[in-house]
Amino acid sequence: MTPASNQQPAARSPLQLAGGAIVVGAIVGAIGWNQNHHQFFASYLVAWLFWNGLALGSMALLLLHNLTGGKWMEPVRPYLRAAAGLIPVMAILFIPIALNLKQIYEWADPAVVEGDAMLQYKAKFYLNPSGFYIRAAIYFTLWISLVGLLSWQGRANAAPDTPAYNRFRRFSGIGLGLHGLAVTFSSIDWMMSLEPHWFSAIYGVIIFAAQGVGALALSIALATRAARSRGELSKLQIHEFHDLGKLMSGLIMFWMYVQFSQLFIIWYGNLPEEVVWVIRRLEHGWLWVALSLLAFHWMVPFFGLLSREWKRNPARLGFMATLIVVMEWVMYVWYVEPAVQAHAHHGEYHPFFPWIDAGLTAAIGGIWWLVFTLRQPKTFAQAEAVAAKNKKKGARHG
């Protein structure tokens, strides 16, 4: 029995899980809407950023593998393809954000901009609703086009070292560069502009790295779970998981490096307009969230994955990957909610209700998981065809 056929009978449980998450999340979201309109939209933004980041990170990893090659991608390729295919769905789920800019971003409120000289200046050239919509359309057009090309590649099933394969490599290099620019500017629009007086030149790199870490961790968690359900692993499969563990460890280290670089530069400069970003994320209990990110998004996974045995053990590797996915969501909460909570332009302090974030994350996640599950048989079938052709051509292990 093939992996593709294995997925179909087992799909009922994930579909039921997705349906339950949508119902429960919608109920929690409705309660949150009645209790606090302002945080409802901020919580929706957190949930959308998290799930959209997993889709974008999956697409970036597929583009990267087209450039590097190697068999390390084989265990996770079907999951990454299925996740990347959800970008059009995330574009639809972006509509509530686009229609409620004033509820989320202070630069979208004409009354606030009118009394702020800096916002008036930025509104002329960048921070204005019209520019926001145009740039968002450009981002999604690019991403959906890249997903379409990756889908075409999956159907074409080009063998290594053929003209078609080399064409896919070329578009992947160009596409990855354009994607990096799109992630940089979209992170400015959707996240950094929550605090429009603050800026960071490395912010986009942090989000780009976080998306890659989250997507790889999710695909590893799913691949290791599938491997454990099949029983004993071959030496090649163990080696592939070992490679994936090393890649995840390296991406975690890179994410921590750019995160630390931003904090170090802010600390060293000690400028009032910069340190406010850090202060807001260390007050009102957010310090404990920051420490949890340090411990469970970096220290525990990084030092745990230094062990060769942990990288070659699917159960332990899957545990680390699942932990990282959870902490990715915590990271988005830590980035977004303190900015909304401070609500500096009104001089108010808004209490934070984490259950609204959790509920809306479950609701959007249910939709995400539903489409993801339905896409898996197709992506597994494509992966089987690629693996068969690579085996016939004797592809090198990279």
The 8 nearest C-alpha neighbors of each residue, nearest first, counted from 0:
[[1, 4, 2, 5, 3, 6, 229, 7],
 [2, 0, 4, 3, 5, 383, 380, 6],
 [3, 1, 5, 4, 6, 379, 0, 380],
 [4, 2, 376, 379, 1, 6, 5, 380],
 [3, 5, 1, 6, 2, 7, 0, 376],
 [6, 4, 2, 3, 7, 1, 8, 9],
 [5, 7, 4, 9, 3, 8, 10, 376],
 [6, 8, 10, 9, 4, 5, 376, 3],
 [9, 7, 10, 6, 5, 11, 4, 12],
 [10, 8, 6, 7, 11, 12, 5, 13],
 [9, 11, 7, 8, 13, 12, 6, 14],
 [12, 10, 14, 9, 13, 15, 8, 7],
 [11, 13, 15, 14, 10, 16, 9, 17],
 [14, 12, 16, 15, 10, 11, 17, 372],
 [15, 13, 17, 11, 16, 12, 369, 18],
 [14, 16, 18, 12, 17, 13, 11, 19],
 [17, 15, 13, 19, 14, 18, 12, 20],
 [18, 16, 365, 14, 20, 15, 19, 369],
 [19, 17, 15, 21, 20, 16, 14, 365],
 [18, 20, 16, 22, 21, 17, 23, 15],
 [21, 19, 365, 17, 361, 23, 18, 22],
 [20, 22, 362, 365, 24, 18, 19, 23],
 [23, 21, 25, 19, 24, 20, 26, 18],
 [24, 22, 26, 20, 25, 21, 19, 27],
 [25, 23, 362, 358, 361, 27, 21, 359],
 [24, 26, 28, 22, 23, 27, 362, 21],
 [27, 25, 29, 23, 28, 24, 22, 30],
 [28, 26, 24, 30, 358, 29, 25, 31],
 [27, 29, 31, 25, 26, 30, 359, 358],
 [28, 30, 32, 26, 31, 27, 25, 33],
 [31, 29, 27, 33, 28, 32, 34, 26],
 [30, 32, 28, 34, 29, 33, 355, 35],
 [33, 31, 29, 36, 30, 34, 39, 35],
 [32, 34, 30, 31, 35, 29, 36, 28],
 [33, 35, 31, 32, 30, 36, 39, 29],
 [34, 36, 37, 32, 38, 31, 33, 39],
 [37, 35, 39, 32, 38, 34, 33, 40],
 [38, 36, 39, 35, 40, 102, 41, 103],
 [37, 39, 41, 40, 35, 36, 42, 339],
 [38, 40, 36, 42, 37, 41, 32, 31],
 [39, 41, 43, 42, 38, 37, 44, 103],
 [40, 42, 38, 44, 43, 39, 103, 45],
 [43, 41, 356, 45, 39, 44, 40, 38],
 [42, 44, 40, 46, 41, 45, 359, 47],
 [43, 45, 41, 47, 42, 46, 48, 40],
 [46, 44, 42, 48, 43, 47, 331, 332],
 [47, 45, 360, 43, 49, 44, 48, 359],
 [46, 48, 44, 50, 49, 45, 51, 43],
 [49, 47, 51, 45, 46, 50, 52, 44],
 [50, 48, 52, 46, 47, 51, 328, 45],
 [51, 49, 53, 52, 47, 48, 46, 54],
 [50, 52, 48, 54, 53, 49, 47, 89],
 [53, 51, 210, 55, 49, 50, 54, 48],
 [52, 54, 214, 56, 50, 51, 55, 210],
 [55, 53, 83, 82, 51, 57, 52, 56],
 [56, 54, 52, 58, 57, 53, 51, 59],
 [55, 57, 211, 210, 59, 214, 53, 58],
 [58, 56, 79, 214, 54, 60, 83, 55],
 [57, 59, 83, 55, 61, 56, 60, 62],
 [58, 60, 56, 62, 57, 61, 63, 55],
 [61, 59, 63, 57, 62, 58, 64, 56],
 [62, 60, 64, 58, 63, 59, 65, 57],
 [63, 61, 171, 59, 65, 60, 64, 175],
 [64, 62, 60, 66, 61, 65, 59, 67],
 [63, 65, 67, 61, 66, 68, 62, 60],
 [66, 64, 62, 168, 63, 68, 67, 61],
 [65, 67, 64, 63, 168, 68, 172, 171],
 [66, 68, 64, 65, 63, 69, 397, 168],
 [69, 67, 64, 65, 66, 397, 70, 72],
 [70, 68, 397, 396, 71, 395, 67, 72],
 [69, 71, 396, 72, 73, 397, 239, 68],
 [70, 72, 239, 69, 73, 242, 243, 397],
 [71, 73, 70, 76, 75, 74, 69, 64],
 [72, 74, 76, 70, 75, 71, 386, 382],
 [75, 73, 72, 76, 222, 71, 239, 77],
 [74, 76, 218, 78, 73, 72, 77, 222],
 [75, 77, 79, 73, 72, 78, 74, 80],
 [78, 76, 378, 379, 80, 79, 75, 382],
 [77, 79, 81, 75, 80, 76, 218, 82],
 [80, 78, 57, 82, 76, 81, 77, 83],
 [81, 79, 83, 77, 78, 82, 76, 84],
 [80, 82, 78, 84, 79, 374, 371, 83],
 [83, 81, 54, 79, 84, 80, 85, 371],
 [84, 82, 54, 58, 80, 57, 85, 81],
 [83, 85, 81, 82, 86, 80, 146, 87],
 [86, 84, 88, 83, 87, 82, 54, 89],
 [85, 87, 89, 88, 84, 83, 54, 90],
 [88, 86, 90, 89, 85, 143, 91, 84],
 [89, 87, 85, 91, 86, 90, 92, 367],
 [88, 90, 92, 86, 91, 87, 51, 93],
 [89, 91, 87, 93, 88, 92, 86, 139],
 [92, 90, 88, 93, 89, 94, 87, 95],
 [91, 93, 89, 94, 90, 88, 95, 47],
 [94, 92, 90, 91, 96, 95, 89, 97],
 [93, 95, 97, 96, 92, 91, 98, 90],
 [96, 94, 98, 97, 93, 99, 92, 40],
 [97, 95, 99, 94, 93, 98, 100, 44],
 [96, 98, 94, 95, 99, 100, 93, 132],
 [97, 99, 95, 96, 100, 94, 101, 93],
 [100, 98, 96, 102, 101, 97, 95, 103],
 [101, 99, 103, 102, 104, 97, 107, 98],
 [100, 102, 107, 108, 99, 103, 104, 105],
 [101, 103, 100, 99, 37, 104, 40, 105],
 [102, 104, 100, 101, 41, 40, 105, 99],
 [105, 103, 106, 193, 107, 101, 100, 102],
 [104, 106, 107, 108, 101, 111, 103, 193],
 [105, 107, 104, 108, 112, 118, 126, 111],
 [108, 106, 101, 105, 104, 100, 109, 128],
 [107, 109, 101, 105, 111, 110, 106, 112],
 [110, 108, 112, 111, 113, 107, 106, 105],
 [111, 109, 113, 108, 112, 114, 107, 105],
 [112, 110, 113, 108, 109, 114, 115, 105],
 [113, 111, 109, 115, 114, 118, 110, 119],
 [114, 112, 110, 111, 115, 109, 119, 116],
 [113, 115, 112, 111, 116, 110, 119, 118],
 [116, 114, 112, 118, 117, 113, 119, 111],
 [117, 115, 119, 118, 120, 114, 112, 113],
 [118, 116, 120, 119, 115, 121, 196, 112],
 [117, 119, 121, 120, 115, 112, 116, 122],
 [118, 120, 116, 122, 117, 121, 112, 115],
 [119, 121, 117, 118, 122, 123, 116, 124],
 [122, 120, 118, 123, 126, 119, 124, 125],
 [121, 123, 126, 127, 119, 120, 125, 124],
 [124, 122, 121, 120, 125, 119, 126, 127],
 [123, 125, 122, 121, 126, 120, 127, 130],
 [126, 124, 122, 121, 127, 130, 123, 131],
 [127, 125, 122, 121, 106, 124, 130, 128],
 [126, 128, 122, 130, 129, 125, 131, 107],
 [129, 127, 131, 130, 132, 107, 126, 100],
 [130, 128, 132, 131, 127, 133, 126, 134],
 [129, 131, 133, 132, 128, 127, 134, 125],
 [130, 132, 128, 134, 129, 133, 135, 127],
 [133, 131, 135, 129, 130, 134, 136, 128],
 [132, 134, 130, 136, 135, 131, 129, 137],
 [133, 135, 137, 136, 131, 132, 130, 138],
 [134, 136, 138, 132, 137, 133, 131, 139],
 [137, 135, 133, 134, 139, 138, 140, 132],
 [136, 138, 134, 140, 135, 139, 141, 133],
 [139, 137, 135, 141, 140, 136, 181, 134],
 [138, 140, 142, 141, 136, 137, 143, 135],
 [141, 139, 137, 143, 138, 142, 136, 144],
 [140, 142, 144, 138, 139, 143, 137, 145],
 [143, 141, 139, 145, 144, 140, 146, 138],
 [142, 144, 146, 140, 145, 141, 139, 147],
 [143, 145, 147, 141, 142, 146, 140, 148],
 [146, 144, 148, 142, 147, 143, 149, 141],
 [147, 145, 149, 143, 148, 144, 150, 142],
 [146, 148, 144, 150, 145, 149, 143, 151],
 [147, 149, 151, 145, 150, 146, 152, 144],
 [150, 148, 152, 146, 151, 147, 145, 153],
 [149, 151, 147, 153, 152, 148, 146, 154],
 [152, 150, 148, 154, 149, 153, 155, 147],
 [151, 153, 149, 155, 150, 154, 156, 148],
 [154, 152, 150, 156, 151, 155, 381, 149],
 [153, 155, 151, 152, 156, 150, 381, 157],
 [156, 154, 152, 157, 153, 151, 163, 150],
 [155, 157, 153, 154, 385, 152, 158, 384],
 [156, 158, 164, 155, 163, 159, 161, 152],
 [157, 159, 161, 164, 388, 156, 160, 389],
 [160, 158, 161, 164, 157, 389, 394, 392],
 [161, 159, 164, 158, 165, 162, 163, 157],
 [160, 162, 164, 163, 159, 158, 165, 157],
 [163, 161, 165, 164, 166, 160, 157, 159],
 [164, 162, 166, 165, 161, 157, 167, 158],
 [165, 163, 161, 167, 157, 166, 162, 159],
 [164, 166, 168, 162, 167, 163, 161, 169],
 [167, 165, 163, 169, 168, 164, 162, 170],
 [166, 168, 164, 170, 165, 169, 171, 163],
 [169, 167, 165, 171, 166, 65, 66, 170],
 [170, 168, 166, 172, 171, 167, 165, 173],
 [169, 171, 173, 167, 172, 168, 174, 166],
 [172, 170, 174, 62, 168, 169, 173, 175],
 [173, 171, 175, 169, 174, 170, 168, 176],
 [172, 174, 170, 176, 171, 175, 177, 169],
 [173, 175, 171, 177, 176, 172, 170, 178],
 [176, 174, 178, 172, 177, 173, 171, 179],
 [175, 177, 179, 173, 178, 174, 172, 180],
 [178, 176, 174, 180, 179, 175, 181, 173],
 [177, 179, 181, 175, 176, 180, 174, 182],
 [180, 178, 176, 182, 177, 181, 175, 183],
 [179, 181, 183, 177, 178, 182, 184, 176],
 [180, 182, 178, 184, 183, 179, 138, 185],
 [183, 181, 185, 179, 180, 184, 186, 178],
 [184, 182, 203, 180, 186, 181, 185, 179],
 [183, 185, 187, 181, 186, 182, 188, 180],
 [184, 186, 188, 182, 187, 183, 189, 181],
 [187, 185, 189, 190, 183, 184, 188, 203],
 [188, 186, 191, 184, 185, 190, 189, 192],
 [189, 187, 185, 186, 192, 190, 184, 191],
 [188, 190, 186, 187, 185, 192, 191, 193],
 [191, 189, 186, 192, 193, 187, 188, 335],
 [190, 192, 187, 193, 194, 186, 188, 189],
 [193, 191, 195, 194, 190, 188, 187, 189],
 [192, 194, 191, 104, 190, 195, 338, 105],
 [195, 193, 192, 196, 197, 191, 338, 276],
 [196, 194, 192, 197, 193, 191, 106, 118],
 [195, 197, 194, 198, 272, 117, 118, 192],
 [198, 196, 195, 194, 273, 272, 199, 276],
 [199, 197, 196, 200, 191, 273, 195, 202],
 [198, 200, 202, 201, 197, 261, 191, 273],
 [199, 201, 202, 198, 203, 261, 204, 183],
 [202, 200, 204, 199, 203, 205, 261, 257],
 [201, 203, 205, 199, 204, 200, 206, 183],
 [202, 204, 183, 206, 205, 201, 186, 207],
 [203, 205, 207, 201, 202, 206, 208, 183],
 [206, 204, 208, 202, 203, 207, 257, 209],
 [205, 207, 209, 203, 208, 204, 210, 202],
 [208, 206, 204, 210, 205, 209, 203, 182],
 [207, 209, 211, 205, 206, 254, 210, 204],
 [210, 208, 206, 212, 211, 207, 213, 205],
 [211, 209, 56, 52, 213, 207, 208, 212],
 [212, 210, 56, 208, 214, 209, 213, 215],
 [211, 213, 209, 215, 210, 214, 250, 216],
 [212, 214, 216, 210, 324, 211, 215, 53],
 [213, 215, 53, 56, 57, 217, 211, 216],
 [216, 214, 218, 212, 217, 213, 219, 211],
 [215, 217, 320, 219, 213, 214, 218, 212],
 [218, 216, 220, 214, 219, 215, 213, 324],
 [217, 219, 221, 215, 75, 220, 216, 78],
 [220, 218, 222, 216, 221, 217, 223, 215],
 [219, 221, 317, 217, 320, 223, 218, 222],
 [220, 222, 224, 218, 219, 223, 225, 217],
 [223, 221, 219, 225, 224, 220, 75, 218],
 [224, 222, 226, 313, 225, 220, 317, 221],
 [223, 225, 221, 227, 222, 226, 220, 228],
 [224, 226, 222, 228, 223, 227, 221, 229],
 [225, 227, 223, 229, 224, 228, 222, 230],
 [228, 226, 224, 230, 229, 225, 223, 313],
 [227, 229, 225, 226, 230, 224, 223, 231],
 [230, 228, 226, 227, 225, 231, 232, 224],
 [231, 229, 227, 228, 232, 226, 225, 233],
 [230, 232, 229, 233, 227, 226, 228, 234],
 [233, 231, 236, 230, 237, 234, 226, 229],
 [234, 232, 236, 235, 237, 231, 238, 230],
 [233, 235, 237, 236, 238, 232, 239, 231],
 [234, 236, 238, 233, 237, 239, 232, 240],
 [237, 235, 239, 233, 238, 234, 232, 240],
 [238, 236, 234, 240, 239, 235, 311, 241],
 [237, 239, 241, 235, 236, 240, 234, 242],
 [240, 238, 236, 71, 242, 241, 237, 235],
 [241, 239, 243, 237, 242, 238, 311, 244],
 [240, 242, 310, 238, 311, 244, 239, 243],
 [243, 241, 239, 245, 240, 244, 71, 246],
 [244, 242, 240, 246, 245, 241, 247, 239],
 [245, 243, 310, 241, 247, 242, 246, 240],
 [244, 246, 248, 242, 243, 247, 249, 241],
 [245, 247, 243, 249, 248, 244, 250, 242],
 [248, 246, 244, 250, 249, 245, 243, 251],
 [249, 247, 245, 251, 246, 250, 301, 244],
 [248, 250, 246, 252, 247, 251, 245, 253],
 [251, 249, 253, 247, 252, 248, 212, 254],
 [252, 250, 254, 248, 249, 253, 247, 255],
 [251, 253, 249, 255, 250, 254, 256, 248],
 [252, 254, 256, 250, 255, 251, 249, 257],
 [255, 253, 251, 208, 256, 252, 257, 258],
 [254, 256, 258, 252, 253, 257, 259, 251],
 [255, 257, 253, 259, 254, 258, 260, 252],
 [258, 256, 260, 259, 254, 255, 205, 261],
 [257, 259, 255, 261, 260, 256, 254, 205],
 [258, 260, 262, 256, 261, 257, 263, 255],
 [261, 259, 257, 263, 258, 262, 256, 264],
 [260, 262, 264, 258, 259, 263, 265, 257],
 [261, 263, 259, 265, 260, 264, 266, 258],
 [264, 262, 266, 260, 265, 261, 259, 267],
 [263, 265, 267, 261, 266, 262, 268, 260],
 [264, 266, 262, 268, 263, 267, 269, 274],
 [267, 265, 263, 269, 264, 268, 262, 274],
 [268, 266, 264, 269, 265, 263, 262, 270],
 [267, 269, 265, 270, 266, 264, 273, 263],
 [270, 268, 266, 267, 265, 274, 271, 273],
 [269, 271, 273, 268, 272, 274, 265, 266],
 [272, 270, 274, 273, 275, 269, 268, 276],
 [271, 273, 270, 275, 274, 197, 196, 276],
 [274, 272, 270, 271, 275, 197, 276, 265],
 [275, 273, 276, 277, 271, 270, 272, 265],
 [274, 276, 278, 277, 273, 272, 279, 271],
 [277, 275, 274, 279, 278, 273, 280, 197],
 [276, 278, 280, 274, 275, 279, 281, 262],
 [279, 277, 275, 281, 280, 276, 274, 282],
 [278, 280, 277, 276, 282, 281, 337, 275],
 [281, 279, 277, 285, 278, 282, 337, 286],
 [280, 282, 286, 285, 278, 279, 277, 284],
 [283, 281, 285, 279, 284, 280, 286, 278],
 [284, 282, 285, 281, 286, 279, 280, 337],
 [283, 285, 286, 282, 287, 281, 288, 280],
 [286, 284, 281, 288, 280, 287, 282, 283],
 [285, 287, 281, 289, 288, 284, 290, 282],
 [288, 286, 290, 285, 289, 284, 291, 281],
 [287, 289, 285, 291, 286, 290, 292, 333],
 [288, 290, 286, 292, 287, 291, 285, 293],
 [289, 291, 293, 287, 292, 288, 294, 286],
 [290, 292, 288, 294, 293, 289, 295, 287],
 [293, 291, 296, 289, 290, 295, 294, 288],
 [292, 294, 290, 291, 297, 296, 295, 289],
 [295, 293, 298, 291, 292, 297, 299, 296],
 [296, 294, 299, 292, 297, 291, 293, 298],
 [297, 295, 292, 323, 326, 293, 294, 298],
 [296, 298, 293, 295, 301, 300, 294, 299],
 [297, 299, 294, 301, 300, 302, 295, 293],
 [298, 300, 295, 302, 301, 303, 297, 294],
 [301, 299, 303, 297, 302, 298, 319, 304],
 [302, 300, 298, 304, 303, 297, 299, 248],
 [301, 303, 305, 304, 299, 300, 298, 306],
 [304, 302, 300, 305, 301, 299, 306, 309],
 [303, 305, 306, 301, 302, 300, 310, 309],
 [306, 304, 302, 303, 307, 301, 248, 309],
 [305, 307, 304, 309, 308, 303, 310, 302],
 [306, 308, 310, 309, 311, 305, 304, 241],
 [309, 307, 311, 306, 310, 312, 304, 241],
 [308, 310, 312, 306, 311, 307, 315, 316],
 [309, 311, 241, 244, 307, 308, 316, 312],
 [312, 310, 241, 308, 309, 237, 240, 313],
 [311, 313, 309, 315, 314, 310, 316, 308],
 [314, 312, 223, 316, 315, 317, 311, 227],
 [313, 315, 317, 316, 312, 318, 223, 227],
 [316, 314, 318, 317, 312, 313, 309, 319],
 [315, 317, 313, 319, 318, 310, 314, 309],
 [316, 318, 220, 320, 314, 315, 319, 223],
 [319, 317, 315, 321, 316, 320, 322, 314],
 [320, 318, 322, 316, 317, 321, 300, 323],
 [319, 321, 216, 317, 323, 220, 322, 318],
 [322, 320, 324, 318, 323, 319, 220, 317],
 [323, 321, 319, 325, 320, 324, 318, 326],
 [322, 324, 326, 320, 321, 325, 296, 327],
 [325, 323, 327, 321, 213, 326, 322, 216],
 [326, 324, 322, 327, 328, 323, 321, 329],
 [327, 325, 329, 323, 328, 324, 296, 330],
 [326, 328, 330, 324, 325, 329, 323, 213],
 [327, 329, 331, 326, 330, 325, 49, 332],
 [330, 328, 326, 332, 327, 331, 333, 325],
 [329, 331, 327, 333, 328, 332, 326, 334],
 [330, 332, 334, 328, 333, 329, 45, 335],
 [331, 333, 329, 335, 330, 334, 336, 45],
 [334, 332, 330, 331, 335, 336, 329, 337],
 [333, 335, 331, 332, 330, 336, 337, 338],
 [336, 334, 332, 338, 333, 337, 331, 339],
 [335, 337, 339, 338, 332, 340, 333, 334],
 [338, 336, 340, 339, 335, 279, 280, 341],
 [339, 337, 336, 340, 341, 335, 193, 194],
 [340, 338, 336, 342, 337, 341, 335, 41],
 [339, 341, 349, 337, 338, 342, 336, 348],
 [342, 340, 348, 343, 338, 339, 337, 349],
 [343, 341, 339, 340, 344, 347, 345, 348],
 [342, 344, 346, 341, 345, 347, 348, 338],
 [345, 343, 346, 342, 111, 105, 347, 341],
 [344, 346, 347, 343, 342, 348, 111, 341],
 [347, 345, 343, 344, 342, 348, 341, 349],
 [346, 348, 345, 342, 349, 343, 341, 344],
 [349, 347, 341, 340, 342, 350, 346, 343],
 [348, 350, 340, 351, 347, 341, 342, 339],
 [351, 349, 348, 340, 352, 38, 341, 283],
 [350, 352, 353, 349, 340, 336, 38, 337],
 [351, 353, 354, 355, 350, 356, 38, 31],
 [354, 352, 356, 355, 351, 357, 42, 358],
 [353, 355, 357, 356, 352, 358, 27, 31],
 [356, 354, 358, 353, 357, 31, 352, 28],
 [357, 355, 42, 353, 354, 359, 358, 360],
 [356, 358, 354, 360, 355, 359, 361, 353],
 [359, 357, 24, 355, 361, 27, 360, 356],
 [358, 360, 362, 361, 24, 356, 357, 28],
 [359, 361, 46, 357, 363, 358, 362, 364],
 [360, 362, 364, 24, 358, 20, 359, 363],
 [363, 361, 21, 24, 359, 365, 364, 360],
 [364, 362, 366, 365, 360, 361, 359, 367],
 [363, 365, 367, 361, 362, 366, 360, 368],
 [366, 364, 17, 21, 20, 368, 362, 363],
 [365, 367, 369, 363, 364, 368, 370, 17],
 [368, 366, 364, 365, 369, 370, 371, 363],
 [367, 369, 371, 365, 366, 370, 17, 364],
 [370, 368, 366, 372, 371, 17, 367, 14],
 [369, 371, 373, 372, 368, 367, 374, 366],
 [370, 372, 368, 374, 369, 373, 81, 367],
 [373, 371, 369, 375, 374, 370, 368, 10],
 [372, 374, 370, 371, 375, 369, 376, 10],
 [375, 373, 371, 372, 81, 377, 376, 370],
 [374, 376, 378, 372, 377, 373, 81, 379],
 [377, 375, 3, 379, 378, 374, 380, 6],
 [378, 376, 380, 375, 379, 374, 381, 3],
 [377, 379, 77, 381, 375, 380, 376, 382],
 [380, 378, 382, 3, 376, 77, 381, 377],
 [379, 381, 383, 377, 378, 382, 3, 376],
 [382, 380, 378, 384, 379, 383, 153, 385],
 [383, 381, 379, 385, 380, 384, 77, 386],
 [384, 382, 386, 380, 381, 385, 387, 379],
 [383, 385, 387, 381, 382, 386, 388, 380],
 [386, 384, 382, 388, 387, 383, 156, 389],
 [387, 385, 389, 383, 388, 384, 390, 382],
 [388, 386, 390, 384, 385, 389, 383, 391],
 [387, 389, 391, 385, 390, 386, 392, 384],
 [390, 388, 392, 386, 394, 391, 387, 393],
 [391, 389, 393, 387, 388, 392, 386, 394],
 [390, 392, 388, 389, 393, 387, 394, 386],
 [391, 393, 389, 390, 394, 388, 158, 159],
 [394, 392, 390, 391, 389, 395, 388, 396],
 [395, 393, 389, 392, 390, 396, 159, 69],
 [394, 396, 397, 393, 69, 70, 68, 389],
 [395, 397, 69, 70, 394, 71, 68, 393],
 [396, 69, 70, 395, 68, 71, 67, 394]]
